[in-house]
Amino acid sequence: MSTSKLVSLPKNVTLGAFDVEIILLPHEVSYDVSEQQGSFKYNPPYKIFADKDIIEKGGKDAINLILHECLHVGYMQYMLKDKEEETVVNSYGNFLTELFTRSELKEWLVWQITEKN
């Protein structure tokens, strides 16, 4: 049995030059209205919307949802539309390194990976 403390998902994350608000939506809004688990708003103020039930359950699905939406931020940040494979791979490598080492999501992601699963 783990003795670690609960780590909450931050309400905001700084990724490069972008401040992104994370908003949890009721499951019914995510699926019944939007037919999606999450989404990223591409114009300021930047926002990630995520299914609250998935985030509260935690684990692999929550990690996947948050990483997926953050990768949309990376796609915008590094202007990856129509880029070559090596540029895309290098950009995402840099972006994920920033996400896991410098962002406000670091503690939540590491906790989900090491303690929740």
C-alpha positions in Angstrom: 0.0 0.0 0.0 1.4 3.4 -1.0 1.8 6.1 1.5 2.2 9.0 -0.9 -0.1 12.0 -0.8 -2.7 12.7 -3.4 -1.4 15.0 -6.2 -4.0 17.2 -7.7 -4.1 18.2 -11.4 -3.0 21.8 -11.6 -5.5 24.4 -12.8 -2.9 26.1 -15.0 0.2 24.9 -16.8 3.0 27.0 -18.4 4.4 25.3 -21.6 7.0 27.4 -23.2 5.6 30.9 -23.8 2.0 29.7 -23.3 -0.1 29.8 -20.1 -2.8 27.2 -20.5 -5.8 26.8 -18.1 -7.0 23.3 -17.5 -10.8 23.0 -17.1 -12.5 19.8 -16.1 -15.9 19.3 -17.7 -18.7 17.0 -16.5 -18.7 13.7 -18.3 -22.1 14.4 -19.9 -20.7 17.6 -21.5 -17.6 15.9 -22.8 -19.4 12.9 -24.4 -23.1 13.9 -24.9 -22.4 17.4 -26.3 -18.8 17.3 -27.5 -18.3 13.6 -28.2 -14.8 13.8 -26.9 -12.7 13.2 -23.8 -10.9 16.5 -24.1 -10.0 19.4 -26.3 -7.5 22.3 -26.7 -8.6 25.8 -27.5 -6.1 27.1 -30.1 -6.6 30.8 -29.5 -5.9 32.9 -26.4 -6.7 32.5 -23.7 -5.5 29.0 -24.2 -7.5 26.3 -22.5 -7.5 22.5 -22.2 -10.9 21.0 -21.5 -10.9 17.4 -20.0 -13.5 14.9 -18.9 -13.6 15.2 -15.1 -14.6 11.6 -14.6 -11.5 10.4 -16.4 -9.2 12.7 -14.5 -10.7 11.8 -11.1 -10.3 8.1 -11.9 -6.6 8.7 -12.7 -4.2 6.2 -14.1 -3.4 5.5 -17.8 -6.5 7.0 -19.3 -6.0 10.3 -17.4 -2.3 10.4 -18.3 -3.2 9.8 -22.0 -5.9 12.4 -22.0 -3.7 15.2 -20.5 -0.7 14.2 -22.7 -2.8 14.2 -25.8 -4.2 17.7 -25.1 -0.8 19.0 -24.2 0.6 17.6 -27.5 -1.9 19.9 -29.2 -0.2 22.8 -27.4 3.2 21.5 -28.6 1.9 21.2 -32.2 0.8 24.9 -32.1 3.9 26.1 -30.2 6.4 24.6 -32.6 4.3 25.3 -35.7 4.4 21.7 -36.9 1.8 21.8 -39.7 3.5 20.5 -42.9 6.8 19.8 -41.2 9.2 16.9 -41.9 9.3 13.8 -39.7 12.6 14.7 -38.0 11.4 18.2 -37.2 8.2 16.8 -35.6 10.0 14.1 -33.6 12.6 16.5 -32.4 10.0 19.1 -31.5 7.9 16.6 -29.5 11.0 15.3 -27.8 11.9 18.8 -26.6 8.3 19.5 -25.7 7.8 16.3 -23.7 11.1 17.0 -21.9 9.8 20.4 -20.9 6.4 19.0 -19.9 7.9 16.3 -17.6 10.7 18.4 -16.1 9.6 22.1 -15.9 5.8 22.3 -16.1 3.3 22.5 -13.3 2.1 19.0 -14.6 5.3 17.3 -13.6 4.3 16.3 -10.1 0.9 15.1 -11.2 2.2 13.1 -14.1 4.9 11.4 -12.1 2.5 10.6 -9.3 0.0 9.1 -11.8 2.7 7.0 -13.4 4.4 5.8 -10.3 1.7 5.7 -7.6 -1.7 5.5 -9.3 -1.0 2.6 -11.7 
